[in-house]
């Protein structure tokens, strides 16, 4: 919770990667609250997660456009687009990013944000626990990790559906954040095996993130080219490059999922 508070000023100033850091802190807390929901006051946890989602959504729009503009510029350079075609592709994304960042700033300065600050302060002072919180901490932590590992593995067979791949990515991210929360100091409830399980979740998240980013950029470039009647073909190489990156990103996924299955069964 303190990390969210500390990350806000840099994100408001749009310093490099600052929005990404704040968004990650928000997601981490939302995922930990979700993973341990059976040990918390469910209504109170749901209220905090809902307000965190609002902040995460506005940050996500700004961050996604920031990344897409960076990746579009890099792909345009690799494909050898001339300056005019490159600017036509990249400049609107940069403008959209500035607008989305301004929207995020407005939210952070709004009454909704002050409500979130109040909720975070209340939880930091006195976490809202449920009846099951009386269980031994290590036992609850192990059960929670196993549950998140199974949730991730259960999402894997449906990968042919792009939205299912996105769900697998989110499950892997929650697994990672859960493992981080109970292995890092000052908590340190579980040790090396749990940390390594979280590392595998991070690898799955990264692979599928690269895959999704490449597919979304290819879709954006195709949409952009449709309205460019004069130089539409100039963007074909960019689309091909993005599609190639999407395919290559998945190359290590089967082995990584196999690693997750082995570690989950041994945890």
C-alpha positions as CSV (number, residue, x, y, z in Angstrom):
1,X,0.0,0.0,0.0
2,X,2.9,2.3,0.8
3,X,4.3,1.6,-2.6
4,X,1.2,2.8,-4.4
5,X,1.4,6.0,-2.4
6,X,5.1,6.5,-3.2
7,X,4.7,5.8,-6.9
8,X,2.0,8.4,-7.5
9,X,4.1,11.6,-7.9
10,X,6.4,10.1,-10.6
11,X,3.4,8.7,-12.5
12,X,1.7,12.1,-12.4
13,X,4.8,13.7,-13.9
14,X,4.9,10.9,-16.6
15,X,8.5,10.0,-15.8
16,X,9.9,7.1,-17.7
17,X,8.2,3.8,-16.7
18,X,6.5,5.6,-13.7
19,X,2.9,4.8,-14.9
20,X,4.0,1.2,-15.4
21,X,5.4,1.0,-11.8
22,X,2.2,2.5,-10.3
23,X,0.0,0.2,-12.4
24,X,2.0,-2.8,-11.3
25,X,1.7,-1.8,-7.7
26,X,-2.1,-1.5,-8.1
27,X,-2.3,-4.8,-9.9
28,X,-0.2,-6.5,-7.3
29,X,-2.4,-5.4,-4.4
30,X,-5.6,-6.3,-6.3
31,X,-4.2,-9.8,-7.1
32,X,-3.1,-10.4,-3.5
33,X,-6.5,-9.4,-2.2
34,X,-8.2,-11.7,-4.7
35,X,-5.9,-14.6,-4.0
36,X,-6.5,-14.4,-0.2
37,X,-10.1,-13.4,-0.4
38,X,-11.3,-16.4,1.6
39,X,-9.3,-15.1,4.6
40,X,-10.6,-11.5,4.3
41,X,-13.9,-9.7,4.9
42,X,-15.2,-10.3,1.4
43,X,-17.3,-7.2,1.1
44,X,-14.5,-4.9,2.4
45,X,-12.0,-6.6,0.1
46,X,-14.3,-6.3,-2.9
47,X,-14.8,-2.6,-2.3
48,X,-11.1,-2.0,-2.1
49,X,-10.5,-4.1,-5.2
50,X,-13.2,-2.2,-7.1
51,X,-11.6,1.2,-6.4
52,X,-8.2,-0.1,-7.2
53,X,-9.6,-1.4,-10.6
54,X,-10.7,2.1,-11.4
55,X,-7.2,3.5,-10.9
56,X,-5.7,0.5,-12.7
57,X,-8.0,1.0,-15.7
58,X,-7.1,4.7,-16.3
59,X,-3.4,3.9,-15.8
60,X,-3.7,0.9,-18.2
61,X,-5.0,3.1,-21.0
62,X,-2.1,5.5,-20.6
63,X,0.5,2.7,-20.3
64,X,-0.8,0.6,-23.2
65,X,-0.7,3.6,-25.5
66,X,2.8,4.5,-24.3
67,X,4.0,1.0,-25.1
68,X,2.2,0.8,-28.4
69,X,3.7,4.1,-29.6
70,X,7.2,2.9,-28.6
71,X,6.7,-0.5,-30.3
72,X,5.2,1.1,-33.4
73,X,8.2,3.4,-33.7
74,X,10.6,0.5,-33.4
75,X,8.7,-1.7,-35.9
76,X,8.5,1.2,-38.3
77,X,12.3,1.7,-38.1
78,X,13.0,-2.0,-38.5
79,X,10.7,-2.2,-41.5
80,X,12.3,0.9,-43.1
81,X,9.3,3.2,-43.3
82,X,10.0,6.6,-44.6
83,X,9.6,9.6,-42.3
84,X,6.1,10.6,-43.5
85,X,4.7,7.1,-43.1
86,X,6.4,6.6,-39.7
87,X,5.0,9.9,-38.4
88,X,1.5,9.1,-39.7
89,X,1.6,5.8,-37.7
90,X,3.3,6.9,-34.5
91,X,2.3,10.5,-33.9
92,X,-1.4,9.8,-33.3
93,X,-0.5,7.1,-30.8
94,X,1.7,9.6,-28.9
95,X,-1.0,12.1,-28.9
96,X,-3.5,9.5,-27.6
97,X,-1.0,8.6,-24.9
98,X,-0.8,12.2,-23.7
99,X,-4.6,12.4,-23.6
100,X,-4.9,9.2,-21.6
101,X,-2.2,10.3,-19.2
102,X,-4.1,13.5,-18.6
103,X,-7.2,11.5,-17.9
104,X,-5.2,9.4,-15.3
105,X,-4.0,12.6,-13.7
106,X,-7.6,13.9,-13.4
107,X,-8.6,10.6,-11.7
108,X,-5.8,10.7,-9.3
109,X,-6.8,14.2,-8.3
110,X,-10.5,13.4,-8.0
111,X,-12.7,12.5,-5.1
112,X,-12.6,8.8,-6.2
113,X,-8.9,8.8,-5.6
114,X,-9.3,10.4,-2.1
115,X,-11.7,7.6,-1.3
116,X,-9.1,5.1,-2.4
117,X,-6.5,6.8,-0.2
118,X,-8.9,6.6,2.7
119,X,-9.5,2.8,2.1
120,X,-5.8,2.1,1.8
121,X,-5.1,3.9,5.1
122,X,-7.8,2.0,6.9
123,X,-6.5,-1.3,5.6
124,X,-2.9,-0.4,6.5
125,X,-4.0,0.4,10.0
126,X,-6.4,-2.5,10.5
127,X,-6.7,-5.2,7.7
128,X,-10.3,-6.4,7.3
129,X,-10.0,-10.1,8.1
130,X,-12.5,-12.9,7.8
131,X,-13.2,-15.9,10.1
132,X,-10.7,-18.2,8.3
133,X,-7.9,-15.8,9.0
134,X,-7.4,-17.7,12.3
135,X,-5.8,-20.5,10.4
136,X,-2.0,-20.9,10.6
137,X,-0.3,-18.5,8.2
138,X,2.0,-21.0,6.4
139,X,-0.9,-23.4,5.8
140,X,-3.1,-20.7,4.4
141,X,-0.2,-19.5,2.2
142,X,0.5,-22.9,0.8
143,X,-3.1,-23.5,0.0
144,X,-3.4,-20.2,-1.7
145,X,-0.3,-20.8,-3.9
146,X,-1.6,-24.2,-4.9
147,X,-5.0,-22.8,-5.8
148,X,-3.4,-20.1,-8.0
149,X,-1.1,-22.6,-9.7
150,X,-4.2,-24.8,-10.5
151,X,-6.1,-21.8,-11.8
152,X,-3.2,-21.0,-14.1
153,X,-2.9,-24.5,-15.4
154,X,-6.7,-24.8,-15.9
155,X,-6.6,-21.8,-18.3
156,X,-3.8,-23.3,-20.5
157,X,-5.9,-25.8,-22.6
158,X,-8.0,-23.0,-24.1
159,X,-5.1,-21.1,-25.7
160,X,-6.6,-21.3,-29.2
161,X,-8.9,-18.5,-28.2
162,X,-7.1,-15.1,-28.0
163,X,-9.2,-14.1,-25.0
164,X,-8.4,-17.3,-23.3
165,X,-4.7,-16.6,-23.7
166,X,-5.3,-13.2,-22.1
167,X,-7.0,-15.0,-19.2
168,X,-4.0,-17.3,-18.8
169,X,-1.8,-14.3,-18.7
170,X,-3.9,-12.7,-15.9
171,X,-3.9,-16.0,-14.0
172,X,-0.1,-16.3,-14.3
173,X,0.3,-12.7,-13.1
174,X,-1.8,-13.4,-10.0
175,X,0.2,-16.5,-9.3
176,X,3.4,-14.4,-9.5
177,X,2.1,-11.6,-7.3
178,X,0.8,-14.2,-4.7
179,X,4.2,-15.9,-4.5
180,X,6.0,-12.6,-4.3
181,X,3.8,-11.4,-1.4
182,X,4.6,-14.4,0.8
183,X,8.3,-14.9,-0.1
184,X,9.6,-11.4,0.0
185,X,10.7,-9.6,3.2
186,X,9.3,-8.7,5.6
187,X,6.8,-11.6,5.2
188,X,9.0,-14.5,4.1
189,X,6.4,-17.1,4.9
190,X,7.5,-19.6,2.3
191,X,10.8,-20.2,0.6
192,X,12.7,-21.1,-2.6
193,X,10.1,-23.5,-4.1
194,X,7.3,-20.9,-3.9
195,X,9.6,-18.1,-5.2
196,X,10.5,-20.3,-8.2
197,X,6.9,-21.0,-8.8
198,X,6.3,-17.3,-9.0
199,X,9.2,-16.9,-11.4
200,X,7.5,-19.4,-13.7
201,X,4.3,-17.4,-13.5
202,X,6.3,-14.3,-14.4
203,X,7.7,-16.0,-17.5
204,X,4.3,-17.0,-18.7
205,X,3.0,-13.5,-18.1
206,X,5.9,-12.0,-20.1
207,X,5.6,-14.4,-23.0
208,X,1.9,-13.9,-23.4
209,X,2.3,-10.1,-22.9
210,X,4.8,-9.9,-25.7
211,X,2.4,-12.1,-27.9
212,X,-0.6,-9.9,-27.1
213,X,1.3,-6.6,-27.6
214,X,2.5,-7.8,-31.1
215,X,-1.0,-8.9,-32.2
216,X,-2.6,-5.7,-31.0
217,X,0.0,-3.6,-32.8
218,X,-0.5,-5.6,-36.0
219,X,-4.2,-5.0,-35.8
220,X,-3.6,-1.3,-35.2
221,X,-1.3,-1.0,-38.2
222,X,-3.8,-2.8,-40.4
223,X,-6.5,-0.5,-39.3
224,X,-4.3,2.5,-39.9
225,X,-3.3,1.2,-43.4
226,X,-7.0,0.9,-44.5
227,X,-7.5,4.6,-44.4
228,X,-4.1,5.4,-46.0
229,X,-5.2,5.1,-49.7
230,X,-1.9,6.6,-51.0
231,X,0.7,4.5,-49.1
232,X,-1.2,1.6,-47.6
233,X,1.2,-1.0,-48.9
234,X,4.1,0.7,-47.1
235,X,2.7,-0.8,-43.8
236,X,2.6,-4.4,-45.0
237,X,6.1,-5.1,-43.7
238,X,5.3,-3.7,-40.3
239,X,2.3,-6.0,-40.0
240,X,4.4,-9.0,-41.1
241,X,7.0,-8.1,-38.6
242,X,4.4,-7.8,-35.7
243,X,2.9,-11.2,-36.7
244,X,6.3,-12.8,-36.7
245,X,7.0,-11.5,-33.3
246,X,3.7,-12.7,-32.0
247,X,4.5,-16.2,-33.2
248,X,8.0,-16.2,-31.9
249,X,6.9,-15.0,-28.5
250,X,5.0,-18.3,-28.0
251,X,7.9,-20.6,-28.8
252,X,8.8,-21.2,-25.2
253,X,5.3,-21.3,-23.8
254,X,4.7,-25.2,-23.9
255,X,8.0,-25.8,-22.0
256,X,7.2,-23.1,-19.5
257,X,3.7,-24.5,-18.8
258,X,5.3,-27.9,-18.4
259,X,7.7,-26.4,-15.8
260,X,4.7,-24.9,-14.0
261,X,2.9,-28.3,-13.9
262,X,5.9,-30.1,-12.5
263,X,6.5,-27.4,-9.8
264,X,2.8,-27.2,-8.9
265,X,2.6,-30.9,-8.4
266,X,5.7,-30.9,-6.2
267,X,4.7,-27.9,-4.1
